[in-house]
Amino acid sequence: MKQLELREILKKEYVKTAILLAVVIIGVFAFWIGLTTALKTEYPMLAVASGSMEPALYKGDLIMVQGIADGGDVVVGRDVDDPPGDIIVFHSPRVRSELIVHRAIGSERRGGTWYFQTKGDANSGADNWDGDWSTDYDLAEEYVIGRVFGQVSTIGYIPLFLREFLWTPVGMMLIVTLLLVFLFYDYLPLPWKKDRLDAPEPDKEI
């Protein structure tokens, strides 16, 4: 009896939709976890949010990031060097939650820790994170989360839009509304659905 009730429940369209949505969400999370494990960083993909790295990277580019085991593995140099320095992703020493994508143009090891000098290719001068212009290498390796090894143009505008609009109270309400409409579409009294139900069936050929 219980098996028959379960089968009847699973046949309902909104249940099928909910199951499909759950499978998609689980699949996305599994993919992300696999990616973070393979690339050894918690931020394997990021969107470029400014033009400070043009022409190497443009706003809206989606970048792939690989974790760094040791600061000594970072190739340093300017964009005109051969080879150029690695483009690294790091937490801003001023605002930890902010991520910066700039080139490592110099490094030195002090007291067992690597320190980097960074610069945006489009910027006129090197970054200054500690407020002391007498110190060239002021970014400690603990702030570095990885280096860029690939990019896709334009696709990054999607996560930028999600971050700037949808992760707001209005955006979250929009997401919840769309999910509810998606799940309960069959039960909504929409006018075009009524017209479809009232329309006469075509004559069947005998």
C-alpha positions, 0 to 999 in steps of 0.5 A: 500500500505504501509503495503504491502511494509513493509511486503516485506521489512520484508521478506528480509533475511538481514532485518530478520538478523538485527532484530534478531541481535537487539533482541539478543543485547537488550536481553543481555542488559536487562539480564545485567541490571536485574543482576546488580539490583538483586545483587546490584552491577555494576559488578555482573560478573567478570573474574579473571585476575591473580593468586594472589588468588590461590588456591581459585580462578584461572586466567580465573575463572568467579566470581559472585559478590554480593553488600555490603550494609555496611562494617560491613557485610564483614566476615574477616579472613584468608583463613585458618580460619574457616570460612575464610574471604570473598573474596571481589572485590574493586577498587584499591586505586592507580588506580581507574579503576583497580579492585582487587579480594583479601580476607578481612583479617581484618577490623576496624571502624574509624570515621564512616567508615569501613577500611579493610586489604586485601591479596591475598591468594597466596601472601606472605604478606598483601596488602599495599595501602597507602604506610604506613606499620604502617597502617594495615587497609588502604582500605576504604569501599567506594572502595569495590564493593562487595564480591564473592559468586560463581565461574565457572572455565575457562569461564572467559578466554572469557571476558579476551580475549575480554578485552585484544584483541578485545577492541583494534583498531584491535579488534574493526575492526574485530568485525565490519567486522564480523557484516557486513559480517553477515548482508550482507552475501547474497549479497557477491559475494563468489565463493562457492555461485556461484558454488552452483547457477551454479550447475544443478538441479537434475531430478525430479521424475514424 
